[in-house]
Amino acid sequence: MAGAFKGFGQKAIPFFKALDFHQSREWFQQNRDLFDSELHEPFCDLVETLSERFDAAKLGLRGDRKKSLFRINRDVRFAKDKRPYNRHLSAILSPDGSKMSQGVFYVHIGLERCFAGVAWWQPAPQLLQAMRKAIVAKPAAFRAMVSSLKKAGLELDPEDRLKRAPRGFEDIGEDDLAQAVRNRHFVVRHDIDPATIHSPTLVDDLVGFTLHAKPLLDWGRAIQGTAVAA
């Protein structure tokens, strides 16, 4: 049943450790109740509590316990690694509540690490091109966004950045802009201390992070509006 997030169970991370050791459907089914009580139901509550808080903060992000979570089962159809289960649970809250839209909040609770992100992840070519053009045409707006993030201790992640400038952007002189147009994603991340996942104060931490990351959401949304209209 839905409820306010009270924290993940104390056996949440130990469950991932045991699941990773066994990687067995039989073991998972035998321990399904533990998964539900320690991880899945609290995660559902977290998503819905965040959705309410994001709505109150006018962040334009929402989700629910049925649509927002990714399955713990891995898709192994085309993978060399045939282990059936992920070592984490994750979810997306987005403008329309689906996993397919852009400008989203992502939260990941796992064996290796726990973190959250606000992301324009793999934007479609039209939107990515519009973002790159906006960086060059309106550098002051881009730099203001980056500066706001930096004041909050956040930086755009360079993951998957192109080694060379994309076509049409080879002649940019300023180094910060030249690096920015090579981005394939526009993402900021926030590490979650695993010791804090058992407390309802995790919600405050994640809302605070998302408010600090709002300049990235606003910047992308302004460009998205023009890209769709074009």
N, C-alpha and C positions, 0 to 999 in steps of 0.2 A: 504494500500500500504506500501511497505517496506520503511524504512527510518532510519536515525540515531536516537538513543535513546535520547529523550528529557526530560524524567522523567515521572513517573506515575502521573495521575491526582490527584488533591487535594481531590477528593471524593473517592479515591481508598479504603482507610481503612474504611471510613464511609459506603461505599457500602458493605463491608464484615460484618459490624455490623448490617446493615439493613437486609442483606440476612440471617444472623444467626438468627435474630429475627423472620423473616417470614418463612424461610425454606419451601418455596412454589414455585412450578413450575409456577403457575400463576403470582406470584409477579416477579419472575425472568424474565419471558417473557415480562412482562410489562416494565421492567427496563433493557432489553437486550442492548439497545443502550448505556446506561450509563456504563454497564459492558465492552462493547467493547471499548468505547472511553477512559475510565479511567484506565482500567486494561489490557484487553486482547491485544489490539493493541500495547500499550506501552511495554508489556511483550514480544511480538513478536519482536519488534524493539530492545529490550534489548538483546535477544538471538542472533540476527543477528549481532548486533554491537559487542557483546562479541566474537562471532565466528571470525569476522574480526580481532579483537585485539589479540585474542589467536593465530591466524594463524601468525600474524606479530611477535609475541613473541616466535614463535616456541614451543608452549605448547602442540601441538598434540591433541587439543580438538576443536570440532566443533558442530554446530547445525543449525537448521533452524526453521522458524515460523510454519511449518506444522508438523514436527516430534518431536520436542523437548519438547513441553509443555504437562503437564498432564492435563487431563480434570478437570473442576471444579465439575462435577457430581461425586458423590460417587458411588461406586459399593456396593449396599446394598443387593445383592442376598443372601448372607450367614451371614449378619451382624444383630446383635440385634438392633443396632442403625440404624433406617430407615430414618434418615434425608437425603434428596436427594443431598445436596450440601456441599462441603468442605468449610472450613473457610479460605482457602488460595489458591494461585496459585503457581505452581512450575514448574521447567524445568530442564532438564539434557543436558549438552554438553559432548560429549564423543569422543573417538578416531575415531569411524566410523560414528558418527552422530546419532546412535540409542540409545534407552534407555536400551538396553540389554547388552552392553559391560561393561568392568570393567576399573577402573582407570578414574573416571569421576569428573566433576564439577556439583554441584547441587545448585540451588538458589530457595529460598522459601520466598514469600511475603505473610504475613498472619495477621490475627486478633491478635493472641497471640504473635507472634514474626516474625521478618524478619532475615534471616540468609543465609549464603552460606556454602558449604562444598566441600572439595576434598576428595574422598572416593574410597576405595576398599571395597565395601559393599556386604556382603554375598557372598564372592568369592566361586566358585565351590569347592567341596572337594579337587580335585587334586591341584588347585592353593593355597588354604588355607594351605594344608599340605606342599607344597613347600615353602610357606612363613614362616611357623613355622620352617621348617628344615633350612632355610637360616638364621633365627635369631640365631639359635644354632651354625651352621657351620661357619657363617661369622658375629660374634657379632660386630666386628669393623665397618663393613658397616652399620649395623642396628643402632649402637650408633651414628655414624656420621650423619645419617639421622635424628635421634631424636634430636641431638644437633643443627643441622641446623634449624629445626623447632622451637626449643626452643628460639634460638637467634631472631627469627621473632615473638616471643610471641605466638607460636602455640604448642599445645600438642595433642598427640593421645588420642582420646576419649575412655574411658573404657566401654562405653555402651554395654550391653549384654555379657560382659566378663564372661567366664566360672568360676565357683567357685573352680573347681579343675583342675589340669593339664590334658590336653588331653593324651590319651594313647600313650606311647612311649616318653613322655616328663616329666615324673615324677621326674627325678633325676637331674634337672637343679639347680645348686647351687646359681648362681647370681640372686638376687631378681628382677632386671629390666627385665632380659631375661625370668625368670619364669612367670612374669606377662604378658609379651608381647605374649608368645605363647598361653596364654589363650584367646587372642582376637579372636572374630568371625569376626570383621571388623577392618580395619585400616583407620581411619577417622580423619580429623581435621576440625574444624568449625570456622566460623567467624560471629559474631553478626553484623547485619546491623542496624544502628540507623534509626528508621522509619521516622524521620524528613528528612533524606537524600534521600529518594526514589523518591522525586519529581524533582530531579536535574540530569542532564546528568553526573555530577561528580561521580554518583554511579558506572559508568563503570570503572573509574580509581581506585576506591576503590576495586572493585571486581577483576580487573586485578592484582592489587598489591597483594591482598591476594593470588591469584592463583600462582603468581610467587614465593611468600614465601613458598607455599605448594608444589612447584615443586620437592623438594627432595623426598617427599612421592610418587609422581607419578613415578619418575625415579627409585626409589628402587623397587617398585612393578613391573614396566615394565621389569626390568632386570630379575626378578624372573619369571615373566610370560613367557618370552622367553624360559627359560630353562624348565619350566613346560610343555609348549606346545611341545617342542622338545623331551622331555623325552618319 
